[in-house]
């Protein structure tokens, strides 16, 4: 059994136990959510295993359901699951395609994606050739990559951009449109792709120019999934945040940076100038 399978099965076990506790006290997940002051989707995601509750949320859950004595048991189970996840995140990058495919449940469940990417284009906006050039660099970081499988897995996730019920907000540093990933023609094609896709009605692309004074200078890029989860890639592992207070900080930082970004024609002009510069170097 792979680490990914172990991790998924353990989350299902925790979700089943949470469901059993909730069903004994509340007829619906909405009723529990209203009691503890959550969005109802959070309950369904925890019960299905799509999301992991933290210690505070487990205590809120068991107290609201009238069984606070069950909290310690569930917390221990959750800690064990996170230990497996940490081990999984340290697996060789050759398994990156498996890891990317494991994101599908989260993408299906998420309505609003807020993505801050400072130095390169995020995976949802990458062309196949740009993705190939970028993923090739992971050899330096983590060893051999099953390149074609990883590219295919990355492209599969882009299907969610076509869902009109989902909203995507990308805030990119100017470095993302200037840093060369791959040969000039690959970069030029990538810039053209973004200039076209940013016309979608459910997608917003904002750019942070080099010369704008920012209210905050985050050292990491990050992805926010609704109000439920934040993920950021480190050099050796992925950072995961589900604590509401921490999520609120990331959301506030994202909002502050979004206010400083340029959009529409201004963003399009910046991308066009970057593309012209790349083309001139061919």
Wavefront OBJ file of the C-alpha trace (Angstrom):
o trace
v 0.000 0.000 0.000
v 1.418 3.388 -0.996
v 1.692 6.304 1.406
v -0.950 8.154 -0.599
v -3.392 5.253 -0.237
v -2.691 4.993 3.474
v -3.268 8.714 3.857
v -6.571 8.680 1.924
v -7.921 5.639 3.767
v -7.033 7.114 7.157
v -8.843 10.345 6.274
v -11.923 8.334 5.305
v -11.824 6.539 8.661
v -11.673 9.855 10.518
v -14.450 11.264 8.324
v -16.648 8.239 9.017
v -16.211 8.616 12.775
v -17.017 12.315 12.576
v -20.120 11.507 10.539
v -21.288 8.908 13.060
v -20.876 11.350 15.944
v -22.656 14.127 14.078
v -25.515 11.937 12.843
v -26.271 10.864 16.411
v -26.706 14.498 17.481
v -27.786 16.446 14.383
v -30.008 15.401 11.474
v -27.886 17.288 8.927
v -24.419 18.708 8.519
v -25.992 22.126 8.110
v -27.424 21.922 11.612
v -24.010 21.231 13.107
v -22.411 23.971 10.998
v -24.955 26.511 12.229
v -24.312 25.476 15.824
v -20.540 25.999 15.649
v -20.654 28.919 13.212
v -19.087 27.244 10.178
v -19.962 27.191 6.512
v -21.930 23.996 5.905
v -19.485 22.808 3.242
v -16.815 22.429 5.931
v -18.824 19.701 7.661
v -19.374 17.713 4.475
v -15.700 17.976 3.536
v -14.560 16.706 6.908
v -17.034 13.826 6.829
v -16.037 12.823 3.296
v -12.333 12.952 4.087
v -11.668 15.733 1.576
v -10.406 17.984 4.382
v -8.692 17.437 7.723
v -10.007 19.143 10.875
v -7.491 20.550 13.329
v -7.481 20.005 17.093
v -9.656 23.033 17.866
v -12.244 22.014 15.265
v -12.392 18.439 16.545
v -13.076 19.756 20.044
v -15.783 22.070 18.695
v -17.326 19.154 16.810
v -17.423 16.748 19.757
v -18.615 19.396 22.221
v -21.441 20.484 19.922
v -22.451 16.833 19.503
v -22.457 16.271 23.259
v -19.501 13.857 23.372
v -16.448 15.937 24.369
v -14.822 12.787 25.726
v -14.367 11.554 22.133
v -12.084 14.480 21.256
v -8.806 12.960 22.465
v -9.374 9.771 20.444
v -10.085 11.729 17.254
v -7.178 14.113 17.810
v -4.777 11.172 18.125
v -6.162 9.731 14.891
v -5.770 13.082 13.131
v -2.185 13.414 14.361
v -1.394 9.980 12.949
v -2.880 10.974 9.601
v -0.790 14.135 9.487
v 2.321 12.081 10.235
v 1.557 9.949 7.175
v 0.954 13.119 5.145
v 4.308 14.556 6.218
v 6.007 11.338 5.143
v 4.096 11.423 1.856
v 5.238 14.989 1.197
v 8.848 13.843 1.512
v 8.489 11.120 -1.098
v 10.586 11.633 -4.258
v 9.243 14.105 -6.764
v 9.013 11.220 -9.239
v 5.626 10.680 -7.593
v 4.528 14.262 -8.286
v 1.922 13.055 -10.783
v 0.268 10.947 -8.073
v 0.345 13.884 -5.697
v -1.231 16.204 -8.272
v -4.004 13.721 -9.008
v -4.736 13.527 -5.289
v -5.830 17.190 -5.507
v -8.965 16.428 -7.562
v -11.356 16.026 -4.578
v -10.158 19.340 -3.167
v -10.527 21.111 -6.511
v -14.020 19.689 -7.006
v -15.083 20.878 -3.562
v -13.593 24.373 -3.798
v -15.634 27.294 -5.116
v -13.150 30.144 -4.733
v -9.447 29.801 -5.480
v -7.126 32.647 -4.434
v -3.580 32.153 -5.672
v -0.527 34.281 -4.964
v 2.443 33.327 -7.129
v 5.402 35.667 -7.162
v 8.130 34.225 -9.363
v 6.562 31.891 -11.946
v 3.178 31.024 -13.430
v 1.018 28.736 -11.273
v 0.188 25.271 -12.570
v -3.396 26.166 -13.518
v -2.105 28.772 -15.967
v 0.811 26.837 -17.434
v 1.015 25.655 -21.013
v 2.229 22.115 -21.572
v 5.630 23.302 -22.810
v 6.081 25.706 -19.886
v 5.086 22.933 -17.471
v 7.658 20.625 -19.070
v 10.406 23.227 -18.662
v 9.405 23.967 -15.070
v 9.015 20.348 -13.973
v 12.384 19.513 -15.491
v 13.963 21.853 -12.923
v 12.605 19.673 -10.123
v 15.338 17.180 -10.969
v 17.718 19.617 -9.288
v 15.584 19.762 -6.178
v 14.351 16.251 -5.604
v 15.712 13.761 -8.101
v 14.245 12.164 -11.210
v 10.764 13.143 -12.346
v 8.437 10.947 -14.416
v 8.077 13.932 -16.676
v 5.322 13.019 -19.121
v 3.082 11.585 -16.398
v 3.642 14.676 -14.260
v 2.786 17.006 -17.160
v -0.376 15.060 -17.942
v -1.483 15.171 -14.300
v -0.864 18.922 -14.196
v -2.856 19.557 -17.359
v -5.764 17.443 -16.047
v -6.244 19.860 -13.146
v -6.871 22.716 -15.578
v -10.295 21.279 -16.400
v -11.635 23.058 -13.308
v -10.965 26.434 -14.928
v -13.901 25.694 -17.239
v -16.393 25.308 -14.387
v -18.511 28.507 -14.358
v -19.452 27.858 -10.724
v -15.840 28.304 -9.641
v -13.973 31.611 -9.330
v -10.210 31.980 -9.681
v -8.218 35.021 -8.591
v -4.514 34.985 -9.454
v -2.165 37.639 -8.077
v 1.213 37.346 -9.783
v 4.430 39.216 -9.161
v 5.943 40.889 -12.212
v 8.794 38.405 -11.813
v 6.388 35.673 -12.921
v 6.049 37.235 -16.363
v 9.739 38.163 -16.591
v 11.571 35.113 -15.254
v 12.604 32.829 -18.111
v 11.300 29.289 -17.788
v 12.422 27.349 -20.835
v 13.579 28.717 -24.218
v 12.296 32.113 -25.440
v 9.584 30.645 -27.683
v 8.219 28.599 -24.776
v 8.052 31.725 -22.639
v 6.480 33.775 -25.434
v 3.797 31.117 -25.918
v 3.151 31.047 -22.168
v 2.677 34.799 -22.015
v 0.288 34.721 -24.974
v -1.694 31.908 -23.315
v -2.163 33.926 -20.127
v -3.163 37.056 -22.040
v -5.913 35.011 -23.686
v -7.158 33.013 -20.704
v -7.457 36.104 -18.516
v -10.489 37.046 -20.610
v -12.545 34.262 -18.976
v -15.420 35.617 -16.906
v -14.697 33.380 -13.889
v -10.987 34.198 -13.809
v -9.117 37.305 -12.662
v -5.401 37.909 -13.142
v -3.740 40.767 -11.285
v -0.078 41.756 -11.578
v 2.133 43.386 -8.954
v 4.558 45.694 -10.829
v 8.149 45.852 -9.643
v 7.822 49.552 -8.860
v 4.691 49.384 -6.704
v 5.125 49.855 -2.968
v 3.507 46.900 -1.246
v 1.896 46.976 2.205
v 3.367 43.549 2.938
v 6.173 41.466 1.441
v 5.336 37.771 1.851
v 8.297 35.445 1.366
v 6.116 32.571 0.197
v 3.581 32.013 -2.538
v 0.364 30.349 -1.457
v -3.003 28.959 -2.551
v -6.228 29.559 -0.585
v -9.109 27.118 -1.098
v -12.330 28.848 -0.005
v -12.051 29.595 3.725
v -11.011 26.037 4.474
v -7.375 25.469 3.605
v -4.091 27.100 2.563
v -1.193 25.315 0.866
v 2.262 26.615 0.074
v 5.187 24.763 -1.468
v 8.471 24.792 0.387
v 11.719 23.482 -1.048
v 11.379 20.060 0.604
v 7.728 19.844 1.635
v 4.326 21.449 1.406
v 2.942 23.714 4.114
v -0.688 23.071 5.049
v -2.826 25.463 7.137
v -6.410 24.796 8.245
v -6.577 26.815 11.475
v -9.238 29.538 10.974
v -7.164 32.302 12.590
v -4.160 31.531 10.401
v -6.358 31.286 7.306
v -7.742 34.726 8.115
v -4.188 36.133 8.107
v -3.462 34.661 4.676
v -6.793 35.950 3.373
v -6.011 39.432 4.675
v -2.550 39.420 3.099
v -4.045 38.280 -0.185
v -6.601 41.079 -0.044
v -3.961 43.725 0.681
v -1.824 42.588 -2.236
v -4.844 42.317 -4.530
v -5.567 45.990 -3.847
v -2.097 46.917 -5.146
v -2.287 44.769 -8.286
v -3.144 46.064 -11.748
v -5.823 44.381 -13.854
v -7.480 44.458 -17.247
v -5.769 46.571 -19.905
v -2.878 47.487 -17.604
v -2.116 43.851 -16.839
v -2.520 42.919 -20.493
v -0.069 45.667 -21.518
v 2.518 44.417 -19.012
v 2.241 40.898 -20.381
v 2.454 42.131 -23.962
v 5.622 44.125 -23.224
v 7.185 41.116 -21.521
v 6.312 38.972 -24.539
v 7.768 41.499 -26.979
v 10.986 41.532 -24.976
v 11.185 37.721 -25.110
v 10.463 37.615 -28.854
v 13.190 40.174 -29.545
v 15.708 37.850 -27.913
v 14.971 34.975 -30.303
l 1 2 3 4 5 6 7 8 9 10 11 12 13 14 15 16 17 18 19 20 21 22 23 24 25 26 27 28 29 30 31 32 33 34 35 36 37 38 39 40 41 42 43 44 45 46 47 48 49 50 51 52 53 54 55 56 57 58 59 60 61 62 63 64 65 66 67 68 69 70 71 72 73 74 75 76 77 78 79 80 81 82 83 84 85 86 87 88 89 90 91 92 93 94 95 96 97 98 99 100 101 102 103 104 105 106 107 108 109 110 111 112 113 114 115 116 117 118 119 120 121 122 123 124 125 126 127 128 129 130 131 132 133 134 135 136 137 138 139 140 141 142 143 144 145 146 147 148 149 150 151 152 153 154 155 156 157 158 159 160 161 162 163 164 165 166 167 168 169 170 171 172 173 174 175 176 177 178 179 180 181 182 183 184 185 186 187 188 189 190 191 192 193 194 195 196 197 198 199 200 201 202 203 204 205 206 207 208 209 210 211 212 213 214 215 216 217 218 219 220 221 222 223 224 225 226 227 228 229 230 231 232 233 234 235 236 237 238 239 240 241 242 243 244 245 246 247 248 249 250 251 252 253 254 255 256 257 258 259 260 261 262 263 264 265 266 267 268 269 270 271 272 273 274 275 276 277 278 279 280 281 282
